[in-house]
Amino acid sequence: MPSSLSWEVSVRPGTNAIEACKALKDGDGLRIREDLASLIEKGHESLTTAEKDLLKWVGVFFRKPTPGRFMMRVRMPNGFTNSSQLRAIADLSLRLGNCVLDITTRQQIQLRGFPLGSVPEIWEKLRGVDLHSLQTGMDNVRNINGCALAGLALNELFDASPVLFELDRMLVGTDGNPEFTNLPRKFNITITGCLENCTHNESQDVALVPALRYDRPGFNVLVGGKMGSGGFTIASPLDVFVSEPEAARLVAELVRVYRDHGPREARSKCRLAFLIEEWGVARLRAELSQRLERELPSAGRDVRAAHTTDHLGEALQNQPGYRSMGLCVPV
């Protein structure tokens, strides 16, 4: 893993404590993996505040209410999983955790109640079923969300999950990607071809939503949404249409713009929404066009329904003879 990052020179200087924490690892929080054995040896009682924060880059969270017992967030793009993965997670929870699992609002599962010393075993088990916990916390692109019925729903313009998985491979891959670990703050993305407005697109830093341009299917791009960090902000249209083959690269370039130019002062004002507040949507669009070295087509016709749904209950699938069942998860 590199000791320094070639793109650091273009990153806007930061003044908050987390920026100082990242500087300890040359802007790459994933490098805390190099220290894991020594952190385990010295014990959780000796962890510094910076070490606790850096562990979040690899999905390991110190919990104040349960000192010595940690939480791990497992990355699951689009929330997709299979029986082998669920059995592995259940086994880990039974043997090493507290037998409690969380299903998160970003379509992931969280393990709870395990000691720091069990992290290597957990990672090994997860790797065996093509899962990991990298870049699920702090200043990273968080789990990328999509329609829970992508590829199954009758009412979708197209199955957008291949675009979502391509983007996840670009931003994180199987071993983490230090190019995208030094963002000013967290970054939330949804990508959907569903017409039912099921993915809370307006609250995301970037959302790709189904659209038609001259009857060609693709996405319109929304930017700058957020739930916290100074209050709810509705994502703004970027006035860009992007085709499926070009979509992942466009979003990755948007993340790079945010990485290089996003504010890094007060943590409550570091989200993409504040860069847009400073620049305006037109400048962001122009910067993106320059980086992609092409003119960007204007937005197409948004084909989402006016209503929203969460796909609860029984529904017919695209596959003849099959039905889906949407269940409510109590919180």
C-alpha contacts under 8 A as a table, 3 or more apart, distances in Angstrom:
res1	aa1	res2	aa2	distance
1	M	31	R	7.60
2	P	5	L	6.84
3	S	25	K	7.86
3	S	26	D	6.71
4	S	8	E	7.99
4	S	26	D	5.51
4	S	27	G	7.69
5	L	8	E	5.56
5	L	26	D	7.12
5	L	27	G	7.41
5	L	28	D	8.00
5	L	178	P	7.91
5	L	179	E	7.58
6	S	9	V	6.93
7	W	10	S	5.90
7	W	11	V	7.15
7	W	179	E	7.74
8	E	11	V	5.25
8	E	27	G	7.63
10	S	260	D	5.57
10	S	261	H	7.87
11	V	259	R	6.54
11	V	260	D	4.26
11	V	261	H	6.36
12	R	260	D	6.01
12	R	261	H	5.61
12	R	262	G	6.87
12	R	263	P	6.92
12	R	264	R	6.88
13	P	264	R	6.56
14	G	19	E	5.68
14	G	20	A	7.85
14	G	263	P	7.54
14	G	264	R	4.37
14	G	265	E	5.43
15	T	19	E	6.45
15	T	20	A	7.37
15	T	264	R	6.49
15	T	265	E	5.05
15	T	266	A	7.65
16	N	19	E	5.44
16	N	20	A	6.63
16	N	264	R	7.08
16	N	265	E	5.60
16	N	266	A	6.30
16	N	267	R	6.96
17	A	20	A	5.07
17	A	21	C	6.21
18	I	21	C	4.76
18	I	22	K	6.17
18	I	50	A	7.97
18	I	53	D	7.93
19	E	22	K	5.12
19	E	23	A	6.22
19	E	264	R	7.44
20	A	23	A	5.04
20	A	24	L	6.77
21	C	24	L	5.48
21	C	25	K	7.59
21	C	50	A	5.62
21	C	53	D	7.78
21	C	54	L	7.43
22	K	25	K	5.51
22	K	26	D	6.43
22	K	27	G	4.77
22	K	28	D	6.50
22	K	29	G	6.03
22	K	54	L	7.54
22	K	182	N	7.46
23	A	26	D	4.72
23	A	27	G	5.13
23	A	28	D	7.95
24	L	27	G	7.32
25	K	28	D	5.36
25	K	29	G	6.00
25	K	31	R	6.32
25	K	32	I	7.60
27	G	181	T	7.20
27	G	182	N	5.38
28	D	31	R	5.95
28	D	178	P	5.64
28	D	181	T	5.72
28	D	182	N	6.22
29	G	32	I	5.95
29	G	54	L	5.59
29	G	55	L	7.78
29	G	57	W	5.53
29	G	58	V	7.89
29	G	178	P	7.97
29	G	181	T	6.53
29	G	182	N	7.60
30	L	33	R	6.11
30	L	54	L	7.68
30	L	57	W	5.74
30	L	58	V	6.17
30	L	134	L	7.81
30	L	135	Q	7.81
30	L	176	G	7.29
30	L	178	P	7.03
30	L	181	T	7.43
31	R	34	E	5.58
31	R	35	D	7.59
32	I	35	D	5.28
32	I	36	L	6.52
32	I	51	E	7.75
32	I	54	L	6.24
32	I	55	L	6.41
32	I	57	W	7.96
32	I	58	V	7.84
33	R	36	L	5.17
33	R	58	V	7.54
34	E	37	A	7.58
35	D	38	S	5.51
35	D	39	L	6.14
36	L	39	L	5.01
36	L	40	I	6.13
37	A	40	I	5.22
37	A	41	E	6.22
38	S	41	E	4.94
38	S	42	K	6.22
39	L	42	K	5.37
39	L	43	G	6.21
39	L	44	H	7.34
39	L	47	L	7.12
40	I	43	G	5.21
40	I	44	H	7.08
40	I	116	L	6.15
40	I	117	G	5.43
42	K	45	E	7.91
42	K	46	S	6.33
43	G	46	S	5.81
43	G	47	L	7.16
43	G	116	L	7.92
44	H	47	L	5.32
44	H	67	P	7.82
44	H	68	G	5.87
44	H	116	L	7.09
45	E	68	G	7.55
47	L	51	E	5.92
47	L	52	K	6.40
48	T	51	E	5.11
48	T	52	K	6.29
49	T	52	K	5.16
49	T	53	D	6.27
50	A	53	D	5.10
50	A	54	L	6.07
51	E	54	L	5.01
51	E	55	L	6.12
52	K	55	L	5.35
52	K	56	K	7.02
52	K	61	F	7.11
52	K	62	F	6.20
53	D	56	K	5.52
53	D	57	W	7.64
53	D	61	F	7.93
53	D	138	M	7.73
54	L	57	W	5.55
54	L	58	V	7.72
55	L	58	V	5.56
55	L	59	G	6.58
55	L	60	V	5.24
55	L	61	F	6.54
56	K	59	G	4.71
56	K	60	V	4.98
56	K	61	F	5.51
56	K	135	Q	7.60
56	K	136	T	7.20
56	K	137	G	5.01
56	K	138	M	6.13
57	W	60	V	7.43
57	W	134	L	6.35
57	W	135	Q	4.97
57	W	136	T	6.52
57	W	137	G	5.44
57	W	138	M	6.15
57	W	139	D	7.73
57	W	140	N	7.61
57	W	181	T	7.83
58	V	133	S	5.84
58	V	134	L	4.29
58	V	135	Q	5.58
58	V	136	T	6.83
58	V	137	G	7.39
59	G	72	M	5.36
59	G	73	R	5.25
59	G	74	V	7.14
59	G	133	S	4.83
59	G	134	L	5.50
59	G	135	Q	6.33
59	G	136	T	5.20
59	G	137	G	5.84
60	V	70	F	6.78
60	V	71	M	5.91
60	V	72	M	4.76
60	V	73	R	6.98
60	V	133	S	7.76
61	F	70	F	5.60
61	F	71	M	5.00
61	F	72	M	6.13
62	F	67	P	7.21
62	F	68	G	7.66
62	F	69	R	7.23
62	F	70	F	5.08
62	F	71	M	6.68
63	R	66	T	5.47
63	R	67	P	6.04
63	R	68	G	7.96
63	R	69	R	6.93
63	R	70	F	5.89
63	R	71	M	7.03
64	K	67	P	5.51
66	T	69	R	5.39
66	T	70	F	7.43
66	T	113	G	7.60
67	P	70	F	7.56
68	G	114	F	7.90
68	G	115	P	5.86
68	G	116	L	7.13
69	R	112	R	7.33
69	R	113	G	4.60
69	R	114	F	4.97
69	R	115	P	4.95
69	R	116	L	7.14
70	F	112	R	6.04
70	F	113	G	5.42
70	F	114	F	5.37
70	F	115	P	6.06
70	F	116	L	6.60
71	M	110	Q	6.67
71	M	111	L	5.51
71	M	112	R	4.40
71	M	113	G	6.31
71	M	114	F	7.02
72	M	110	Q	5.43
72	M	111	L	5.07
72	M	112	R	6.55
72	M	133	S	6.94
73	R	108	Q	7.02
73	R	109	I	6.22
73	R	110	Q	4.46
73	R	111	L	6.57
73	R	133	S	5.70
73	R	136	T	6.30
73	R	137	G	7.97
74	V	108	Q	6.06
74	V	109	I	5.63
74	V	110	Q	5.98
74	V	111	L	7.79
74	V	131	L	7.06
74	V	132	H	5.83
74	V	133	S	4.43
74	V	134	L	7.81
74	V	136	T	7.32
75	R	108	Q	6.12
75	R	109	I	7.76
75	R	131	L	6.76
75	R	132	H	5.90
75	R	133	S	5.22
75	R	134	L	7.01
75	R	136	T	6.43
75	R	143	N	6.02
76	M	79	G	5.00
76	M	80	F	6.11
76	M	81	T	7.02
76	M	107	Q	6.82
76	M	108	Q	5.47
76	M	109	I	7.82
76	M	131	L	7.39
76	M	143	N	6.57
77	P	80	F	6.31
77	P	107	Q	7.66
77	P	143	N	5.78
77	P	144	I	5.34
77	P	145	N	6.43
77	P	146	G	7.93
77	P	164	L	7.29
77	P	165	F	6.65
77	P	168	D	7.12
78	N	107	Q	6.64
78	N	143	N	7.69
78	N	144	I	6.04
78	N	145	N	4.68
78	N	146	G	4.71
78	N	147	C	6.93
78	N	148	A	6.86
78	N	161	S	6.99
78	N	164	L	7.27
79	G	106	R	7.64
79	G	107	Q	4.41
79	G	108	Q	5.92
79	G	145	N	6.96
79	G	146	G	7.56
79	G	148	A	6.86
80	F	148	A	7.68
81	T	85	Q	6.40
81	T	86	L	7.17
82	N	85	Q	5.43
82	N	86	L	6.32
83	S	86	L	5.08
83	S	87	R	6.04
84	S	87	R	5.18
84	S	88	A	6.21
84	S	129	V	6.76
85	Q	88	A	5.11
85	Q	89	I	6.26
85	Q	126	L	7.63
85	Q	129	V	5.59
85	Q	130	D	7.89
85	Q	131	L	7.61
86	L	89	I	5.11
86	L	90	A	6.07
87	R	90	A	5.05
87	R	91	D	6.06
88	A	91	D	5.10
88	A	92	L	6.28
88	A	125	K	6.90
88	A	126	L	7.07
88	A	129	V	7.51
89	I	92	L	5.14
89	I	93	S	6.22
89	I	111	L	7.68
89	I	126	L	7.55
90	A	93	S	5.08
90	A	94	L	6.15
90	A	99	C	7.76
91	D	94	L	5.15
91	D	95	R	6.07
92	L	95	R	5.28
92	L	96	L	5.48
92	L	97	G	6.54
92	L	122	I	6.78
93	S	96	L	5.55
93	S	97	G	4.32
93	S	98	N	6.13
93	S	99	C	4.89
93	S	100	V	6.81
93	S	101	L	7.34
93	S	111	L	6.33
93	S	112	R	7.24
94	L	97	G	5.92
94	L	98	N	6.71
94	L	99	C	5.03
96	L	113	G	7.55
96	L	114	F	5.37
96	L	115	P	7.63
96	L	118	S	7.12
97	G	100	V	7.45
97	G	111	L	6.86
97	G	112	R	5.57
97	G	113	G	4.46
97	G	114	F	4.31
97	G	115	P	7.87
98	N	112	R	6.08
98	N	113	G	4.78
98	N	114	F	6.95
99	C	112	R	7.64
99	C	113	G	7.98
100	V	111	L	7.03
100	V	112	R	6.26
100	V	113	G	7.94
101	L	109	I	6.58
101	L	110	Q	5.59
101	L	111	L	5.31
101	L	112	R	6.48
102	D	108	Q	7.99
102	D	109	I	5.43
102	D	110	Q	4.93
102	D	111	L	6.94
103	I	107	Q	6.65
103	I	108	Q	5.73
103	I	109	I	4.73
103	I	110	Q	6.59
103	I	329	V	7.92
104	T	107	Q	5.43
104	T	108	Q	5.22
104	T	109	I	6.16
104	T	110	Q	7.37
105	T	108	Q	7.40
106	R	143	N	6.20
106	R	144	I	7.44
106	R	145	N	6.22
107	Q	143	N	7.46
107	Q	145	N	6.73
108	Q	143	N	7.42
111	L	114	F	7.81
114	F	118	S	6.74
115	P	118	S	5.68
115	P	119	V	7.51
116	L	119	V	5.65
117	G	120	P	7.19
118	S	121	E	5.40
118	S	122	I	6.23
119	V	122	I	5.03
119	V	123	W	6.09
120	P	123	W	5.16
120	P	124	E	6.17
121	E	124	E	5.11
121	E	125	K	6.22
122	I	125	K	5.19
122	I	126	L	6.14
123	W	126	L	5.07
123	W	127	R	6.03
123	W	132	H	6.55
123	W	133	S	7.79
124	E	127	R	5.12
124	E	128	G	6.36
125	K	128	G	5.20
125	K	129	V	7.04
126	L	129	V	5.45
126	L	130	D	6.35
126	L	131	L	4.86
126	L	132	H	5.77
127	R	130	D	4.91
127	R	131	L	5.24
127	R	132	H	6.14
128	G	131	L	7.46
132	H	174	T	7.44
133	S	136	T	6.17
134	L	172	V	7.55
134	L	175	D	7.40
134	L	176	G	5.96
135	Q	138	M	7.60
135	Q	140	N	5.61
135	Q	141	V	6.95
135	Q	142	R	6.72
135	Q	172	V	7.16
135	Q	176	G	6.87
135	Q	181	T	7.21
136	T	140	N	6.92
136	T	141	V	7.46
136	T	142	R	5.25
136	T	143	N	6.49
137	G	140	N	6.48
137	G	142	R	6.76
137	G	186	K	7.60
138	M	185	R	6.83
138	M	186	K	5.85
139	D	181	T	6.40
139	D	182	N	6.25
139	D	183	L	5.10
139	D	184	P	6.15
139	D	185	R	4.38
139	D	186	K	4.39
139	D	187	F	7.29
140	N	180	F	6.58
140	N	181	T	5.30
140	N	182	N	7.03
140	N	183	L	6.04
140	N	185	R	6.97
140	N	186	K	5.10
140	N	187	F	6.11
141	V	144	I	7.64
141	V	171	L	7.48
141	V	180	F	7.50
141	V	181	T	7.99
141	V	186	K	6.00
141	V	187	F	4.57
141	V	188	N	6.04
141	V	189	I	7.54
142	R	186	K	6.74
142	R	187	F	6.02
142	R	188	N	5.65
142	R	189	I	7.53
143	N	188	N	7.38
143	N	189	I	7.70
144	I	164	L	6.97
144	I	168	D	7.22
144	I	188	N	6.87
144	I	189	I	5.26
144	I	190	T	5.72
144	I	191	I	7.48
145	N	164	L	7.98
145	N	189	I	6.36
145	N	190	T	4.58
145	N	191	I	6.44
145	N	199	T	7.08
146	G	150	A	7.21
146	G	160	A	7.77
146	G	161	S	6.96
146	G	164	L	7.52
146	G	190	T	5.54
146	G	191	I	5.23
146	G	192	T	5.20
146	G	199	T	6.26
147	C	150	A	5.13
147	C	191	I	7.88
147	C	192	T	5.83
147	C	193	G	7.65
147	C	194	C	6.37
147	C	198	C	6.44
147	C	199	T	6.22
149	L	152	L	5.07
149	L	153	A	5.29
149	L	311	H	7.95
150	A	153	A	6.24
150	A	156	E	7.79
150	A	159	D	5.34
150	A	160	A	6.70
150	A	161	S	6.23
150	A	192	T	7.66
150	A	193	G	7.52
150	A	194	C	7.16
151	G	158	F	7.44
151	G	159	D	4.74
151	G	160	A	7.75
151	G	161	S	7.49
151	G	318	N	7.52
152	L	317	Q	5.12
152	L	318	N	5.22
152	L	319	Q	7.05
153	A	156	E	6.09
153	A	194	C	7.75
153	A	316	L	7.42
153	A	317	Q	5.30
153	A	318	N	5.90
154	L	316	L	6.99
154	L	317	Q	5.75
154	L	318	N	5.22
155	N	194	C	6.53
155	N	195	L	6.12
155	N	196	E	7.39
156	E	159	D	6.99
156	E	193	G	5.58
156	E	194	C	4.16
156	E	195	L	5.27
156	E	196	E	7.81
157	L	193	G	5.33
157	L	194	C	6.17
157	L	195	L	6.68
157	L	210	P	6.61
157	L	217	P	7.32
158	F	193	G	5.16
158	F	194	C	7.23
158	F	217	P	7.91
159	D	162	P	7.30
159	D	192	T	7.59
159	D	193	G	5.77
159	D	194	C	7.71
160	A	163	V	5.55
160	A	164	L	6.54
160	A	191	I	6.59
160	A	192	T	5.33
160	A	193	G	5.14
160	A	244	E	7.85
161	S	164	L	4.87
161	S	165	F	6.15
161	S	191	I	7.54
161	S	192	T	7.32
162	P	165	F	5.19
162	P	166	E	6.11
163	V	166	E	5.07
163	V	167	L	6.24
163	V	191	I	7.64
163	V	244	E	6.62
163	V	245	P	7.65
163	V	247	A	6.91
163	V	248	A	6.05
164	L	167	L	5.23
164	L	168	D	6.29
164	L	191	I	6.11
164	L	248	A	7.30
165	F	168	D	4.99
165	F	169	R	6.23
166	E	169	R	5.17
166	E	170	M	6.43
166	E	248	A	6.42
167	L	170	M	5.01
167	L	171	L	6.18
167	L	248	A	4.88
167	L	249	R	7.39
167	L	251	V	7.72
167	L	252	A	7.09
168	D	171	L	5.17
168	D	172	V	5.62
168	D	173	G	6.27
169	R	172	V	5.49
169	R	173	G	4.03
169	R	174	T	7.33
170	M	173	G	6.12
170	M	177	N	7.94
170	M	252	A	7.42
171	L	176	G	7.74
171	L	177	N	6.12
171	L	179	E	7.83
171	L	180	F	6.25
171	L	252	A	7.10
172	V	175	D	6.95
172	V	176	G	4.55
172	V	177	N	4.89
172	V	180	F	7.69
173	G	176	G	5.64
173	G	177	N	6.69
177	N	180	F	5.96
177	N	181	T	6.86
178	P	181	T	5.04
178	P	182	N	7.49
179	E	182	N	7.33
180	F	183	L	6.53
180	F	255	V	7.82
180	F	256	R	7.60
180	F	259	R	7.59
182	N	259	R	6.80
183	L	186	K	6.98
183	L	187	F	7.99
183	L	258	Y	7.12
183	L	259	R	4.71
183	L	262	G	7.86
184	P	258	Y	7.56
184	P	259	R	6.29
184	P	262	G	6.00
184	P	263	P	6.41
184	P	264	R	5.37
184	P	270	C	5.86
184	P	271	R	7.10
185	R	267	R	7.42
185	R	270	C	5.80
185	R	271	R	5.80
186	K	271	R	7.18
187	F	204	Q	7.95
187	F	205	D	5.96
187	F	271	R	7.54
187	F	272	L	7.79
188	N	204	Q	5.30
188	N	205	D	5.17
188	N	206	V	6.62
189	I	204	Q	5.66
189	I	205	D	6.00
189	I	206	V	4.95
189	I	207	A	5.63
190	T	199	T	6.76
190	T	201	N	6.40
190	T	204	Q	6.81
190	T	206	V	6.69
190	T	207	A	4.80
190	T	208	L	6.31
191	I	207	A	5.88
191	I	208	L	4.74
191	I	209	V	6.46
192	T	199	T	7.53
192	T	208	L	6.27
192	T	209	V	5.58
192	T	210	P	6.55
193	G	209	V	6.31
193	G	210	P	4.83
193	G	219	F	7.85
194	C	197	N	6.73
194	C	198	C	7.44
194	C	209	V	7.91
194	C	210	P	6.80
194	C	304	R	7.43
195	L	210	P	6.96
195	L	303	V	6.53
195	L	304	R	4.35
195	L	305	A	5.72
196	E	304	R	6.18
196	E	305	A	5.69
196	E	307	H	6.89
196	E	308	T	5.48
196	E	309	T	5.73
197	N	200	H	6.94
197	N	201	N	7.45
197	N	304	R	6.21
197	N	305	A	6.71
197	N	306	A	7.94
197	N	307	H	6.92
197	N	308	T	4.75
197	N	309	T	6.39
198	C	308	T	5.80
198	C	309	T	5.30
198	C	310	D	5.35
198	C	311	H	7.61
200	H	203	S	5.88
200	H	204	Q	7.31
201	N	204	Q	5.62
201	N	206	V	7.94
201	N	207	A	5.45
201	N	208	L	7.84
201	N	209	V	7.56
201	N	222	L	7.78
201	N	235	A	7.62
202	E	207	A	7.38
202	E	222	L	7.40
202	E	225	G	5.63
202	E	226	K	7.83
202	E	234	I	5.15
202	E	235	A	4.73
202	E	236	S	7.83
203	S	224	G	7.93
203	S	225	G	4.31
203	S	226	K	4.65
203	S	227	M	5.92
203	S	232	F	7.51
203	S	233	T	6.86
203	S	234	I	5.85
203	S	235	A	6.14
204	Q	207	A	5.96
204	Q	223	V	7.11
204	Q	224	G	6.67
204	Q	225	G	4.48
204	Q	226	K	5.55
204	Q	235	A	6.60
205	D	222	L	7.84
205	D	223	V	5.31
205	D	224	G	4.53
205	D	225	G	4.80
205	D	226	K	6.29
205	D	235	A	7.03
205	D	271	R	7.89
205	D	272	L	6.29
205	D	273	A	7.33
206	V	221	V	7.04
206	V	222	L	5.59
206	V	223	V	4.55
206	V	224	G	6.47
206	V	225	G	7.19
206	V	235	A	7.67
206	V	251	V	7.61
207	A	221	V	5.88
207	A	222	L	5.02
207	A	223	V	6.51
208	L	219	F	5.41
208	L	220	N	5.72
208	L	221	V	4.93
208	L	222	L	6.47
209	V	219	F	5.08
209	V	220	N	5.38
209	V	221	V	6.62
209	V	222	L	7.78
209	V	302	D	7.47
209	V	304	R	7.67
210	P	217	P	7.34
210	P	218	G	5.97
210	P	219	F	4.71
210	P	220	N	6.43
210	P	302	D	6.32
210	P	303	V	6.06
210	P	304	R	6.61
211	A	217	P	5.97
211	A	218	G	5.42
211	A	219	F	4.94
211	A	220	N	5.76
211	A	241	F	7.70
211	A	300	G	5.59
211	A	301	R	5.22
211	A	302	D	4.53
211	A	303	V	5.30
211	A	304	R	7.72
212	L	215	D	5.16
212	L	216	R	5.22
212	L	217	P	4.66
212	L	218	G	6.12
212	L	219	F	7.48
212	L	300	G	5.21
212	L	301	R	5.15
212	L	302	D	6.79
212	L	303	V	7.02
213	R	216	R	5.09
213	R	217	P	6.66
213	R	218	G	7.61
213	R	241	F	7.44
213	R	299	A	7.40
213	R	300	G	4.33
213	R	301	R	6.19
214	Y	300	G	7.68
217	P	243	S	6.99
218	G	241	F	6.94
218	G	242	V	5.80
218	G	243	S	4.46
218	G	244	E	5.60
219	F	241	F	5.59
219	F	242	V	5.31
219	F	243	S	6.32
219	F	244	E	7.35
219	F	247	A	7.78
219	F	300	G	7.73
220	N	237	P	7.72
220	N	238	L	7.90
220	N	239	D	7.22
220	N	240	V	5.80
220	N	241	F	4.69
220	N	242	V	6.51
220	N	299	A	5.59
220	N	300	G	6.41
220	N	302	D	7.01
221	V	237	P	6.14
221	V	238	L	5.65
221	V	239	D	6.89
221	V	240	V	5.73
221	V	241	F	6.59
221	V	242	V	7.65
221	V	299	A	7.67
222	L	225	G	7.97
222	L	235	A	5.62
222	L	236	S	5.32
222	L	237	P	4.50
222	L	238	L	5.61
223	V	235	A	4.95
223	V	236	S	5.25
223	V	237	P	6.38
223	V	238	L	6.40
223	V	272	L	7.90
223	V	273	A	7.69
224	G	233	T	7.30
224	G	234	I	7.14
224	G	235	A	4.70
224	G	236	S	6.25
224	G	271	R	7.83
224	G	272	L	5.38
224	G	273	A	4.20
224	G	274	F	7.92
224	G	276	I	6.85
225	G	232	F	7.57
225	G	233	T	5.12
225	G	234	I	4.78
225	G	235	A	3.75
225	G	236	S	7.20
225	G	272	L	7.94
225	G	273	A	6.39
226	K	229	S	7.47
226	K	231	G	7.62
226	K	232	F	5.61
226	K	233	T	5.19
226	K	234	I	6.82
226	K	235	A	7.38
226	K	271	R	7.85
226	K	273	A	7.31
227	M	231	G	6.09
227	M	232	F	4.38
227	M	233	T	6.51
228	G	231	G	4.85
228	G	232	F	5.82
229	S	232	F	7.91
229	S	267	R	7.81
229	S	268	S	4.63
229	S	269	K	6.27
229	S	270	C	7.93
229	S	271	R	7.33
230	G	268	S	6.23
230	G	269	K	7.15
233	T	273	A	7.45
236	S	281	V	7.87
237	P	240	V	7.76
238	L	281	V	6.34
238	L	282	A	7.79
238	L	285	R	6.60
238	L	299	A	7.80
239	D	297	P	7.98
239	D	298	S	5.12
239	D	299	A	4.58
240	V	296	L	6.20
240	V	297	P	5.66
240	V	298	S	4.59
240	V	299	A	4.39
240	V	300	G	7.68
241	F	296	L	7.34
241	F	297	P	5.58
241	F	298	S	5.61
241	F	299	A	4.38
241	F	300	G	5.74
242	V	246	E	6.27
242	V	247	A	5.68
242	V	250	L	7.90
242	V	297	P	7.44
243	S	246	E	5.44
243	S	247	A	5.92
244	E	247	A	5.19
244	E	248	A	7.80
245	P	248	A	7.39
246	E	249	R	5.82
246	E	250	L	6.39
247	A	250	L	5.19
247	A	251	V	6.34
248	A	251	V	5.31
248	A	252	A	6.18
249	R	252	A	5.07
249	R	253	E	6.17
250	L	253	E	5.16
250	L	254	L	6.36
250	L	288	L	7.89
250	L	292	L	7.48
251	V	254	L	4.96
251	V	255	V	6.36
252	A	255	V	5.09
252	A	256	R	6.39
253	E	256	R	4.93
253	E	257	V	6.28
253	E	288	L	6.89
253	E	291	R	7.32
253	E	292	L	7.61
254	L	257	V	5.09
254	L	258	Y	6.36
254	L	288	L	6.60
255	V	258	Y	5.10
255	V	259	R	6.09
256	R	259	R	4.85
256	R	260	D	6.09
257	V	260	D	5.29
257	V	261	H	5.95
257	V	262	G	7.49
257	V	287	E	7.71
257	V	288	L	7.45
258	Y	261	H	5.34
258	Y	262	G	4.73
258	Y	272	L	6.44
258	Y	275	L	7.64
259	R	262	G	5.85
261	H	275	L	7.51
262	G	270	C	6.64
262	G	271	R	7.33
262	G	272	L	6.53
262	G	274	F	7.79
262	G	275	L	5.54
263	P	269	K	7.22
263	P	270	C	5.02
263	P	271	R	7.54
263	P	274	F	7.33
263	P	275	L	6.52
264	R	267	R	7.06
264	R	270	C	5.71
265	E	269	K	7.36
265	E	270	C	6.94
266	A	269	K	5.48
266	A	270	C	6.61
267	R	270	C	5.41
268	S	271	R	7.74
269	K	274	F	6.16
270	C	273	A	8.00
270	C	274	F	6.35
270	C	275	L	7.74
271	R	274	F	5.71
271	R	275	L	7.18
272	L	275	L	5.17
272	L	276	I	6.36
273	A	276	I	5.10
273	A	277	E	6.12
274	F	277	E	4.75
274	F	278	E	6.17
275	L	278	E	5.02
275	L	279	W	5.97
275	L	280	G	7.82
276	I	279	W	4.99
276	I	280	G	4.83
276	I	281	V	5.89
276	I	284	L	7.07
277	E	280	G	5.65
279	W	282	A	7.81
279	W	283	R	5.84
279	W	284	L	6.77
280	G	283	R	5.69
280	G	284	L	6.63
281	V	284	L	5.13
281	V	285	R	6.13
282	A	285	R	5.10
282	A	286	A	6.18
283	R	286	A	4.98
283	R	287	E	6.10
284	L	287	E	5.14
284	L	288	L	6.19
285	R	288	L	5.13
285	R	289	S	6.17
286	A	289	S	5.05
286	A	290	Q	6.18
287	E	290	Q	5.12
287	E	291	R	6.26
288	L	291	R	5.18
288	L	292	L	6.16
289	S	292	L	5.18
289	S	293	E	5.91
289	S	294	R	5.68
289	S	295	E	5.84
289	S	296	L	6.09
290	Q	293	E	4.93
290	Q	294	R	6.76
305	A	308	T	7.23
309	T	312	L	7.87
311	H	315	A	7.99
311	H	326	G	5.65
312	L	325	M	6.90
312	L	326	G	4.04
312	L	327	L	5.72
312	L	328	C	6.80
313	G	324	S	7.87
313	G	325	M	5.27
313	G	326	G	4.69
313	G	327	L	6.46
314	E	323	R	6.65
314	E	324	S	5.65
314	E	325	M	4.52
314	E	326	G	6.41
315	A	323	R	5.45
315	A	324	S	5.27
315	A	325	M	6.52
316	L	322	Y	6.43
316	L	323	R	4.51
316	L	324	S	6.35
317	Q	320	P	6.94
317	Q	321	G	7.86
317	Q	322	Y	5.65
317	Q	323	R	5.13
317	Q	324	S	6.31
318	N	322	Y	7.76
319	Q	322	Y	5.73
